[in-house]
């Protein structure tokens, strides 16, 4: 057609794809008591299963799997994925950690019935973790 194509590349975003997720996990880790274990990218212990918890928090006799979400797009998909990980993941509790953004708050408000099995009492969950204790239940934390 007689046309020349010109293309330029510019650096965009964080060089690490999950940098936002790492910052979110760091905020939660900073709220946990030093006596608690906090490991990231913990594989599900099923041979051939490629899934992993974004983090696992552990204390004396208990563990909590953490799934960190920086952007909530499909609440049903997140809820389904979380339920399957809880079933297969070998943890006592589940924490859905969501980044504090206007978009995520709107998504959670629109899906008020989503995550019905998770406590929305983030204060008591964070207080327990800060004291080095097992939270009373699985929870949704917006941080």
Phi and psi in radians as a Rosetta constraint file:
Dihedral C 1 N 2 CA 2 C 2 CIRCULARHARMONIC 1.396 0.35
Dihedral N 2 CA 2 C 2 N 3 CIRCULARHARMONIC 0.392 0.35
Dihedral C 2 N 3 CA 3 C 3 CIRCULARHARMONIC -1.901 0.35
Dihedral N 3 CA 3 C 3 N 4 CIRCULARHARMONIC 2.489 0.35
Dihedral C 3 N 4 CA 4 C 4 CIRCULARHARMONIC -1.726 0.35
Dihedral N 4 CA 4 C 4 N 5 CIRCULARHARMONIC 2.482 0.35
Dihedral C 4 N 5 CA 5 C 5 CIRCULARHARMONIC -1.861 0.35
Dihedral N 5 CA 5 C 5 N 6 CIRCULARHARMONIC 2.255 0.35
Dihedral C 5 N 6 CA 6 C 6 CIRCULARHARMONIC -2.057 0.35
Dihedral N 6 CA 6 C 6 N 7 CIRCULARHARMONIC 2.391 0.35
Dihedral C 6 N 7 CA 7 C 7 CIRCULARHARMONIC -2.420 0.35
Dihedral N 7 CA 7 C 7 N 8 CIRCULARHARMONIC 2.383 0.35
Dihedral C 7 N 8 CA 8 C 8 CIRCULARHARMONIC -2.200 0.35
Dihedral N 8 CA 8 C 8 N 9 CIRCULARHARMONIC 2.523 0.35
Dihedral C 8 N 9 CA 9 C 9 CIRCULARHARMONIC -1.983 0.35
Dihedral N 9 CA 9 C 9 N 10 CIRCULARHARMONIC 2.409 0.35
Dihedral C 9 N 10 CA 10 C 10 CIRCULARHARMONIC -2.228 0.35
Dihedral N 10 CA 10 C 10 N 11 CIRCULARHARMONIC 2.500 0.35
Dihedral C 10 N 11 CA 11 C 11 CIRCULARHARMONIC -1.091 0.35
Dihedral N 11 CA 11 C 11 N 12 CIRCULARHARMONIC 2.408 0.35
Dihedral C 11 N 12 CA 12 C 12 CIRCULARHARMONIC -2.433 0.35
Dihedral N 12 CA 12 C 12 N 13 CIRCULARHARMONIC 2.411 0.35
Dihedral C 12 N 13 CA 13 C 13 CIRCULARHARMONIC 1.171 0.35
Dihedral N 13 CA 13 C 13 N 14 CIRCULARHARMONIC -3.039 0.35
Dihedral C 13 N 14 CA 14 C 14 CIRCULARHARMONIC -1.246 0.35
Dihedral N 14 CA 14 C 14 N 15 CIRCULARHARMONIC 2.442 0.35
Dihedral C 14 N 15 CA 15 C 15 CIRCULARHARMONIC -1.170 0.35
Dihedral N 15 CA 15 C 15 N 16 CIRCULARHARMONIC -0.413 0.35
Dihedral C 15 N 16 CA 16 C 16 CIRCULARHARMONIC -1.725 0.35
Dihedral N 16 CA 16 C 16 N 17 CIRCULARHARMONIC 2.148 0.35
Dihedral C 16 N 17 CA 17 C 17 CIRCULARHARMONIC -1.011 0.35
Dihedral N 17 CA 17 C 17 N 18 CIRCULARHARMONIC -0.635 0.35
Dihedral C 17 N 18 CA 18 C 18 CIRCULARHARMONIC -1.830 0.35
Dihedral N 18 CA 18 C 18 N 19 CIRCULARHARMONIC 0.482 0.35
Dihedral C 18 N 19 CA 19 C 19 CIRCULARHARMONIC -1.050 0.35
Dihedral N 19 CA 19 C 19 N 20 CIRCULARHARMONIC -0.698 0.35
Dihedral C 19 N 20 CA 20 C 20 CIRCULARHARMONIC -1.086 0.35
Dihedral N 20 CA 20 C 20 N 21 CIRCULARHARMONIC -0.710 0.35
Dihedral C 20 N 21 CA 21 C 21 CIRCULARHARMONIC -1.149 0.35
Dihedral N 21 CA 21 C 21 N 22 CIRCULARHARMONIC -0.688 0.35
Dihedral C 21 N 22 CA 22 C 22 CIRCULARHARMONIC -1.124 0.35
Dihedral N 22 CA 22 C 22 N 23 CIRCULARHARMONIC -0.683 0.35
Dihedral C 22 N 23 CA 23 C 23 CIRCULARHARMONIC -1.132 0.35
Dihedral N 23 CA 23 C 23 N 24 CIRCULARHARMONIC -0.714 0.35
Dihedral C 23 N 24 CA 24 C 24 CIRCULARHARMONIC -1.086 0.35
Dihedral N 24 CA 24 C 24 N 25 CIRCULARHARMONIC -0.809 0.35
Dihedral C 24 N 25 CA 25 C 25 CIRCULARHARMONIC -1.099 0.35
Dihedral N 25 CA 25 C 25 N 26 CIRCULARHARMONIC -0.637 0.35
Dihedral C 25 N 26 CA 26 C 26 CIRCULARHARMONIC -1.088 0.35
Dihedral N 26 CA 26 C 26 N 27 CIRCULARHARMONIC -0.664 0.35
Dihedral C 26 N 27 CA 27 C 27 CIRCULARHARMONIC -1.120 0.35
Dihedral N 27 CA 27 C 27 N 28 CIRCULARHARMONIC -0.714 0.35
Dihedral C 27 N 28 CA 28 C 28 CIRCULARHARMONIC -1.178 0.35
Dihedral N 28 CA 28 C 28 N 29 CIRCULARHARMONIC -0.779 0.35
Dihedral C 28 N 29 CA 29 C 29 CIRCULARHARMONIC -1.004 0.35
Dihedral N 29 CA 29 C 29 N 30 CIRCULARHARMONIC -0.694 0.35
Dihedral C 29 N 30 CA 30 C 30 CIRCULARHARMONIC -1.131 0.35
Dihedral N 30 CA 30 C 30 N 31 CIRCULARHARMONIC -0.350 0.35
Dihedral C 30 N 31 CA 31 C 31 CIRCULARHARMONIC -1.604 0.35
Dihedral N 31 CA 31 C 31 N 32 CIRCULARHARMONIC -0.135 0.35
Dihedral C 31 N 32 CA 32 C 32 CIRCULARHARMONIC -1.567 0.35
Dihedral N 32 CA 32 C 32 N 33 CIRCULARHARMONIC 2.540 0.35
Dihedral C 32 N 33 CA 33 C 33 CIRCULARHARMONIC -1.119 0.35
Dihedral N 33 CA 33 C 33 N 34 CIRCULARHARMONIC 2.555 0.35
Dihedral C 33 N 34 CA 34 C 34 CIRCULARHARMONIC -1.083 0.35
Dihedral N 34 CA 34 C 34 N 35 CIRCULARHARMONIC -0.378 0.35
Dihedral C 34 N 35 CA 35 C 35 CIRCULARHARMONIC -1.322 0.35
Dihedral N 35 CA 35 C 35 N 36 CIRCULARHARMONIC -0.251 0.35
Dihedral C 35 N 36 CA 36 C 36 CIRCULARHARMONIC -1.490 0.35
Dihedral N 36 CA 36 C 36 N 37 CIRCULARHARMONIC 2.463 0.35
Dihedral C 36 N 37 CA 37 C 37 CIRCULARHARMONIC -1.325 0.35
Dihedral N 37 CA 37 C 37 N 38 CIRCULARHARMONIC 2.525 0.35
Dihedral C 37 N 38 CA 38 C 38 CIRCULARHARMONIC -2.492 0.35
Dihedral N 38 CA 38 C 38 N 39 CIRCULARHARMONIC 1.789 0.35
Dihedral C 38 N 39 CA 39 C 39 CIRCULARHARMONIC -2.003 0.35
Dihedral N 39 CA 39 C 39 N 40 CIRCULARHARMONIC 2.514 0.35
Dihedral C 39 N 40 CA 40 C 40 CIRCULARHARMONIC -1.894 0.35
Dihedral N 40 CA 40 C 40 N 41 CIRCULARHARMONIC 2.751 0.35
Dihedral C 40 N 41 CA 41 C 41 CIRCULARHARMONIC 0.867 0.35
Dihedral N 41 CA 41 C 41 N 42 CIRCULARHARMONIC 1.081 0.35
Dihedral C 41 N 42 CA 42 C 42 CIRCULARHARMONIC -1.683 0.35
Dihedral N 42 CA 42 C 42 N 43 CIRCULARHARMONIC 2.015 0.35
Dihedral C 42 N 43 CA 43 C 43 CIRCULARHARMONIC -1.154 0.35
Dihedral N 43 CA 43 C 43 N 44 CIRCULARHARMONIC 2.535 0.35
Dihedral C 43 N 44 CA 44 C 44 CIRCULARHARMONIC -1.229 0.35
Dihedral N 44 CA 44 C 44 N 45 CIRCULARHARMONIC 2.299 0.35
Dihedral C 44 N 45 CA 45 C 45 CIRCULARHARMONIC -1.472 0.35
Dihedral N 45 CA 45 C 45 N 46 CIRCULARHARMONIC 0.979 0.35
Dihedral C 45 N 46 CA 46 C 46 CIRCULARHARMONIC -2.186 0.35
Dihedral N 46 CA 46 C 46 N 47 CIRCULARHARMONIC 2.146 0.35
Dihedral C 46 N 47 CA 47 C 47 CIRCULARHARMONIC -0.965 0.35
Dihedral N 47 CA 47 C 47 N 48 CIRCULARHARMONIC 2.244 0.35
Dihedral C 47 N 48 CA 48 C 48 CIRCULARHARMONIC 1.487 0.35
Dihedral N 48 CA 48 C 48 N 49 CIRCULARHARMONIC -0.132 0.35
Dihedral C 48 N 49 CA 49 C 49 CIRCULARHARMONIC -1.462 0.35
Dihedral N 49 CA 49 C 49 N 50 CIRCULARHARMONIC 2.159 0.35
Dihedral C 49 N 50 CA 50 C 50 CIRCULARHARMONIC -1.602 0.35
Dihedral N 50 CA 50 C 50 N 51 CIRCULARHARMONIC -0.006 0.35
Dihedral C 50 N 51 CA 51 C 51 CIRCULARHARMONIC -1.276 0.35
Dihedral N 51 CA 51 C 51 N 52 CIRCULARHARMONIC 2.696 0.35
Dihedral C 51 N 52 CA 52 C 52 CIRCULARHARMONIC -2.593 0.35
Dihedral N 52 CA 52 C 52 N 53 CIRCULARHARMONIC 2.622 0.35
Dihedral C 52 N 53 CA 53 C 53 CIRCULARHARMONIC -1.304 0.35
Dihedral N 53 CA 53 C 53 N 54 CIRCULARHARMONIC 2.479 0.35
Dihedral C 53 N 54 CA 54 C 54 CIRCULARHARMONIC -1.114 0.35
Dihedral N 54 CA 54 C 54 N 55 CIRCULARHARMONIC -0.591 0.35
Dihedral C 54 N 55 CA 55 C 55 CIRCULARHARMONIC -2.727 0.35
Dihedral N 55 CA 55 C 55 N 56 CIRCULARHARMONIC 2.759 0.35
Dihedral C 55 N 56 CA 56 C 56 CIRCULARHARMONIC -2.283 0.35
Dihedral N 56 CA 56 C 56 N 57 CIRCULARHARMONIC 2.218 0.35
Dihedral C 56 N 57 CA 57 C 57 CIRCULARHARMONIC -1.830 0.35
Dihedral N 57 CA 57 C 57 N 58 CIRCULARHARMONIC 2.365 0.35
Dihedral C 57 N 58 CA 58 C 58 CIRCULARHARMONIC -2.421 0.35
Dihedral N 58 CA 58 C 58 N 59 CIRCULARHARMONIC 2.504 0.35
Dihedral C 58 N 59 CA 59 C 59 CIRCULARHARMONIC -2.258 0.35
Dihedral N 59 CA 59 C 59 N 60 CIRCULARHARMONIC -2.908 0.35
Dihedral C 59 N 60 CA 60 C 60 CIRCULARHARMONIC -1.147 0.35
Dihedral N 60 CA 60 C 60 N 61 CIRCULARHARMONIC 1.820 0.35
Dihedral C 60 N 61 CA 61 C 61 CIRCULARHARMONIC 1.455 0.35
Dihedral N 61 CA 61 C 61 N 62 CIRCULARHARMONIC 0.189 0.35
Dihedral C 61 N 62 CA 62 C 62 CIRCULARHARMONIC -2.614 0.35
Dihedral N 62 CA 62 C 62 N 63 CIRCULARHARMONIC 2.726 0.35
Dihedral C 62 N 63 CA 63 C 63 CIRCULARHARMONIC -2.444 0.35
Dihedral N 63 CA 63 C 63 N 64 CIRCULARHARMONIC 2.622 0.35
Dihedral C 63 N 64 CA 64 C 64 CIRCULARHARMONIC -2.256 0.35
Dihedral N 64 CA 64 C 64 N 65 CIRCULARHARMONIC 2.168 0.35
Dihedral C 64 N 65 CA 65 C 65 CIRCULARHARMONIC -1.447 0.35
Dihedral N 65 CA 65 C 65 N 66 CIRCULARHARMONIC 2.379 0.35
Dihedral C 65 N 66 CA 66 C 66 CIRCULARHARMONIC -2.005 0.35
Dihedral N 66 CA 66 C 66 N 67 CIRCULARHARMONIC 2.235 0.35
Dihedral C 66 N 67 CA 67 C 67 CIRCULARHARMONIC -1.979 0.35
Dihedral N 67 CA 67 C 67 N 68 CIRCULARHARMONIC 2.059 0.35
Dihedral C 67 N 68 CA 68 C 68 CIRCULARHARMONIC -1.791 0.35
Dihedral N 68 CA 68 C 68 N 69 CIRCULARHARMONIC 2.258 0.35
Dihedral C 68 N 69 CA 69 C 69 CIRCULARHARMONIC -2.169 0.35
Dihedral N 69 CA 69 C 69 N 70 CIRCULARHARMONIC 2.085 0.35
Dihedral C 69 N 70 CA 70 C 70 CIRCULARHARMONIC -1.509 0.35
Dihedral N 70 CA 70 C 70 N 71 CIRCULARHARMONIC -0.498 0.35
Dihedral C 70 N 71 CA 71 C 71 CIRCULARHARMONIC -2.378 0.35
Dihedral N 71 CA 71 C 71 N 72 CIRCULARHARMONIC 2.144 0.35
Dihedral C 71 N 72 CA 72 C 72 CIRCULARHARMONIC -1.645 0.35
Dihedral N 72 CA 72 C 72 N 73 CIRCULARHARMONIC 1.994 0.35
Dihedral C 72 N 73 CA 73 C 73 CIRCULARHARMONIC -1.905 0.35
Dihedral N 73 CA 73 C 73 N 74 CIRCULARHARMONIC -0.871 0.35
Dihedral C 73 N 74 CA 74 C 74 CIRCULARHARMONIC -2.133 0.35
Dihedral N 74 CA 74 C 74 N 75 CIRCULARHARMONIC 1.682 0.35
Dihedral C 74 N 75 CA 75 C 75 CIRCULARHARMONIC -1.089 0.35
Dihedral N 75 CA 75 C 75 N 76 CIRCULARHARMONIC -0.672 0.35
Dihedral C 75 N 76 CA 76 C 76 CIRCULARHARMONIC -1.105 0.35
Dihedral N 76 CA 76 C 76 N 77 CIRCULARHARMONIC -0.717 0.35
Dihedral C 76 N 77 CA 77 C 77 CIRCULARHARMONIC -1.136 0.35
Dihedral N 77 CA 77 C 77 N 78 CIRCULARHARMONIC -0.721 0.35
Dihedral C 77 N 78 CA 78 C 78 CIRCULARHARMONIC -1.136 0.35
Dihedral N 78 CA 78 C 78 N 79 CIRCULARHARMONIC -0.769 0.35
Dihedral C 78 N 79 CA 79 C 79 CIRCULARHARMONIC -1.094 0.35
Dihedral N 79 CA 79 C 79 N 80 CIRCULARHARMONIC -0.747 0.35
Dihedral C 79 N 80 CA 80 C 80 CIRCULARHARMONIC -1.118 0.35
Dihedral N 80 CA 80 C 80 N 81 CIRCULARHARMONIC -0.818 0.35
Dihedral C 80 N 81 CA 81 C 81 CIRCULARHARMONIC -1.065 0.35
Dihedral N 81 CA 81 C 81 N 82 CIRCULARHARMONIC -0.719 0.35
Dihedral C 81 N 82 CA 82 C 82 CIRCULARHARMONIC -1.150 0.35
Dihedral N 82 CA 82 C 82 N 83 CIRCULARHARMONIC -0.732 0.35
Dihedral C 82 N 83 CA 83 C 83 CIRCULARHARMONIC -1.112 0.35
Dihedral N 83 CA 83 C 83 N 84 CIRCULARHARMONIC -0.719 0.35
Dihedral C 83 N 84 CA 84 C 84 CIRCULARHARMONIC -1.188 0.35
Dihedral N 84 CA 84 C 84 N 85 CIRCULARHARMONIC -0.701 0.35
Dihedral C 84 N 85 CA 85 C 85 CIRCULARHARMONIC -1.137 0.35
Dihedral N 85 CA 85 C 85 N 86 CIRCULARHARMONIC -0.686 0.35
Dihedral C 85 N 86 CA 86 C 86 CIRCULARHARMONIC -1.100 0.35
Dihedral N 86 CA 86 C 86 N 87 CIRCULARHARMONIC -0.749 0.35
Dihedral C 86 N 87 CA 87 C 87 CIRCULARHARMONIC -1.069 0.35
Dihedral N 87 CA 87 C 87 N 88 CIRCULARHARMONIC -0.759 0.35
Dihedral C 87 N 88 CA 88 C 88 CIRCULARHARMONIC -1.737 0.35
Dihedral N 88 CA 88 C 88 N 89 CIRCULARHARMONIC -0.227 0.35
Dihedral C 88 N 89 CA 89 C 89 CIRCULARHARMONIC -1.519 0.35
Dihedral N 89 CA 89 C 89 N 90 CIRCULARHARMONIC -0.048 0.35
Dihedral C 89 N 90 CA 90 C 90 CIRCULARHARMONIC 1.164 0.35
Dihedral N 90 CA 90 C 90 N 91 CIRCULARHARMONIC 0.574 0.35
Dihedral C 90 N 91 CA 91 C 91 CIRCULARHARMONIC -2.097 0.35
Dihedral N 91 CA 91 C 91 N 92 CIRCULARHARMONIC 2.778 0.35
Dihedral C 91 N 92 CA 92 C 92 CIRCULARHARMONIC -1.458 0.35
Dihedral N 92 CA 92 C 92 N 93 CIRCULARHARMONIC -0.652 0.35
Dihedral C 92 N 93 CA 93 C 93 CIRCULARHARMONIC -2.297 0.35
Dihedral N 93 CA 93 C 93 N 94 CIRCULARHARMONIC 2.828 0.35
Dihedral C 93 N 94 CA 94 C 94 CIRCULARHARMONIC -2.196 0.35
Dihedral N 94 CA 94 C 94 N 95 CIRCULARHARMONIC 2.391 0.35
Dihedral C 94 N 95 CA 95 C 95 CIRCULARHARMONIC -2.113 0.35
Dihedral N 95 CA 95 C 95 N 96 CIRCULARHARMONIC 2.105 0.35
Dihedral C 95 N 96 CA 96 C 96 CIRCULARHARMONIC -1.646 0.35
Dihedral N 96 CA 96 C 96 N 97 CIRCULARHARMONIC 1.977 0.35
Dihedral C 96 N 97 CA 97 C 97 CIRCULARHARMONIC -1.795 0.35
Dihedral N 97 CA 97 C 97 N 98 CIRCULARHARMONIC 2.064 0.35
Dihedral C 97 N 98 CA 98 C 98 CIRCULARHARMONIC -2.072 0.35
Dihedral N 98 CA 98 C 98 N 99 CIRCULARHARMONIC 2.359 0.35
Dihedral C 98 N 99 CA 99 C 99 CIRCULARHARMONIC -1.143 0.35
Dihedral N 99 CA 99 C 99 N 100 CIRCULARHARMONIC 2.419 0.35
Dihedral C 99 N 100 CA 100 C 100 CIRCULARHARMONIC -1.324 0.35
Dihedral N 100 CA 100 C 100 N 101 CIRCULARHARMONIC 1.670 0.35
Dihedral C 100 N 101 CA 101 C 101 CIRCULARHARMONIC -2.390 0.35
Dihedral N 101 CA 101 C 101 N 102 CIRCULARHARMONIC 2.779 0.35
Dihedral C 101 N 102 CA 102 C 102 CIRCULARHARMONIC -1.046 0.35
Dihedral N 102 CA 102 C 102 N 103 CIRCULARHARMONIC -0.739 0.35
Dihedral C 102 N 103 CA 103 C 103 CIRCULARHARMONIC -1.089 0.35
Dihedral N 103 CA 103 C 103 N 104 CIRCULARHARMONIC -0.782 0.35
Dihedral C 103 N 104 CA 104 C 104 CIRCULARHARMONIC -1.187 0.35
Dihedral N 104 CA 104 C 104 N 105 CIRCULARHARMONIC -0.682 0.35
Dihedral C 104 N 105 CA 105 C 105 CIRCULARHARMONIC -1.063 0.35
Dihedral N 105 CA 105 C 105 N 106 CIRCULARHARMONIC -0.734 0.35
Dihedral C 105 N 106 CA 106 C 106 CIRCULARHARMONIC -1.126 0.35
Dihedral N 106 CA 106 C 106 N 107 CIRCULARHARMONIC -0.723 0.35
Dihedral C 106 N 107 CA 107 C 107 CIRCULARHARMONIC -1.097 0.35
Dihedral N 107 CA 107 C 107 N 108 CIRCULARHARMONIC -0.764 0.35
Dihedral C 107 N 108 CA 108 C 108 CIRCULARHARMONIC -1.175 0.35
Dihedral N 108 CA 108 C 108 N 109 CIRCULARHARMONIC -0.633 0.35
Dihedral C 108 N 109 CA 109 C 109 CIRCULARHARMONIC -1.180 0.35
Dihedral N 109 CA 109 C 109 N 110 CIRCULARHARMONIC -0.700 0.35
Dihedral C 109 N 110 CA 110 C 110 CIRCULARHARMONIC -1.186 0.35
Dihedral N 110 CA 110 C 110 N 111 CIRCULARHARMONIC -0.568 0.35
Dihedral C 110 N 111 CA 111 C 111 CIRCULARHARMONIC -1.864 0.35
Dihedral N 111 CA 111 C 111 N 112 CIRCULARHARMONIC 0.968 0.35
Dihedral C 111 N 112 CA 112 C 112 CIRCULARHARMONIC -1.026 0.35
Dihedral N 112 CA 112 C 112 N 113 CIRCULARHARMONIC -0.441 0.35
Dihedral C 112 N 113 CA 113 C 113 CIRCULARHARMONIC -1.578 0.35
Dihedral N 113 CA 113 C 113 N 114 CIRCULARHARMONIC -0.085 0.35
Dihedral C 113 N 114 CA 114 C 114 CIRCULARHARMONIC -1.235 0.35
Dihedral N 114 CA 114 C 114 N 115 CIRCULARHARMONIC 2.696 0.35
Dihedral C 114 N 115 CA 115 C 115 CIRCULARHARMONIC 1.006 0.35
Dihedral N 115 CA 115 C 115 N 116 CIRCULARHARMONIC 0.720 0.35
Dihedral C 115 N 116 CA 116 C 116 CIRCULARHARMONIC -1.085 0.35
Dihedral N 116 CA 116 C 116 N 117 CIRCULARHARMONIC -0.432 0.35
Dihedral C 116 N 117 CA 117 C 117 CIRCULARHARMONIC -1.469 0.35
Dihedral N 117 CA 117 C 117 N 118 CIRCULARHARMONIC -0.050 0.35
Dihedral C 117 N 118 CA 118 C 118 CIRCULARHARMONIC -1.826 0.35
Dihedral N 118 CA 118 C 118 N 119 CIRCULARHARMONIC 2.346 0.35
Dihedral C 118 N 119 CA 119 C 119 CIRCULARHARMONIC -1.159 0.35
Dihedral N 119 CA 119 C 119 N 120 CIRCULARHARMONIC 2.484 0.35
Dihedral C 119 N 120 CA 120 C 120 CIRCULARHARMONIC -1.793 0.35
Dihedral N 120 CA 120 C 120 N 121 CIRCULARHARMONIC 0.236 0.35
Dihedral C 120 N 121 CA 121 C 121 CIRCULARHARMONIC -1.554 0.35
Dihedral N 121 CA 121 C 121 N 122 CIRCULARHARMONIC 1.304 0.35
Dihedral C 121 N 122 CA 122 C 122 CIRCULARHARMONIC -1.099 0.35
Dihedral N 122 CA 122 C 122 N 123 CIRCULARHARMONIC -0.577 0.35
Dihedral C 122 N 123 CA 123 C 123 CIRCULARHARMONIC -1.028 0.35
Dihedral N 123 CA 123 C 123 N 124 CIRCULARHARMONIC -0.827 0.35
Dihedral C 123 N 124 CA 124 C 124 CIRCULARHARMONIC -1.246 0.35
Dihedral N 124 CA 124 C 124 N 125 CIRCULARHARMONIC -0.575 0.35
Dihedral C 124 N 125 CA 125 C 125 CIRCULARHARMONIC -1.144 0.35
Dihedral N 125 CA 125 C 125 N 126 CIRCULARHARMONIC -0.817 0.35
Dihedral C 125 N 126 CA 126 C 126 CIRCULARHARMONIC -1.153 0.35
Dihedral N 126 CA 126 C 126 N 127 CIRCULARHARMONIC -0.620 0.35
Dihedral C 126 N 127 CA 127 C 127 CIRCULARHARMONIC -1.128 0.35
Dihedral N 127 CA 127 C 127 N 128 CIRCULARHARMONIC -0.748 0.35
Dihedral C 127 N 128 CA 128 C 128 CIRCULARHARMONIC -1.098 0.35
Dihedral N 128 CA 128 C 128 N 129 CIRCULARHARMONIC -0.829 0.35
Dihedral C 128 N 129 CA 129 C 129 CIRCULARHARMONIC -1.089 0.35
Dihedral N 129 CA 129 C 129 N 130 CIRCULARHARMONIC -0.670 0.35
Dihedral C 129 N 130 CA 130 C 130 CIRCULARHARMONIC -1.160 0.35
Dihedral N 130 CA 130 C 130 N 131 CIRCULARHARMONIC -0.462 0.35
Dihedral C 130 N 131 CA 131 C 131 CIRCULARHARMONIC -1.626 0.35
Dihedral N 131 CA 131 C 131 N 132 CIRCULARHARMONIC 0.018 0.35
Dihedral C 131 N 132 CA 132 C 132 CIRCULARHARMONIC 1.362 0.35
Dihedral N 132 CA 132 C 132 N 133 CIRCULARHARMONIC 0.391 0.35
Dihedral C 132 N 133 CA 133 C 133 CIRCULARHARMONIC -1.946 0.35
Dihedral N 133 CA 133 C 133 N 134 CIRCULARHARMONIC 2.816 0.35
Dihedral C 133 N 134 CA 134 C 134 CIRCULARHARMONIC -1.255 0.35
Dihedral N 134 CA 134 C 134 N 135 CIRCULARHARMONIC 2.235 0.35
Dihedral C 134 N 135 CA 135 C 135 CIRCULARHARMONIC -1.094 0.35
Dihedral N 135 CA 135 C 135 N 136 CIRCULARHARMONIC 2.719 0.35
Dihedral C 135 N 136 CA 136 C 136 CIRCULARHARMONIC -1.174 0.35
Dihedral N 136 CA 136 C 136 N 137 CIRCULARHARMONIC -0.505 0.35
Dihedral C 136 N 137 CA 137 C 137 CIRCULARHARMONIC -2.761 0.35
Dihedral N 137 CA 137 C 137 N 138 CIRCULARHARMONIC 3.015 0.35
Dihedral C 137 N 138 CA 138 C 138 CIRCULARHARMONIC -1.107 0.35
Dihedral N 138 CA 138 C 138 N 139 CIRCULARHARMONIC 2.666 0.35
Dihedral C 138 N 139 CA 139 C 139 CIRCULARHARMONIC -2.632 0.35
Dihedral N 139 CA 139 C 139 N 140 CIRCULARHARMONIC 2.758 0.35
Dihedral C 139 N 140 CA 140 C 140 CIRCULARHARMONIC -1.821 0.35
Dihedral N 140 CA 140 C 140 N 141 CIRCULARHARMONIC 2.171 0.35
Dihedral C 140 N 141 CA 141 C 141 CIRCULARHARMONIC -2.149 0.35
Dihedral N 141 CA 141 C 141 N 142 CIRCULARHARMONIC 2.176 0.35
Dihedral C 141 N 142 CA 142 C 142 CIRCULARHARMONIC -1.795 0.35
Dihedral N 142 CA 142 C 142 N 143 CIRCULARHARMONIC 2.091 0.35
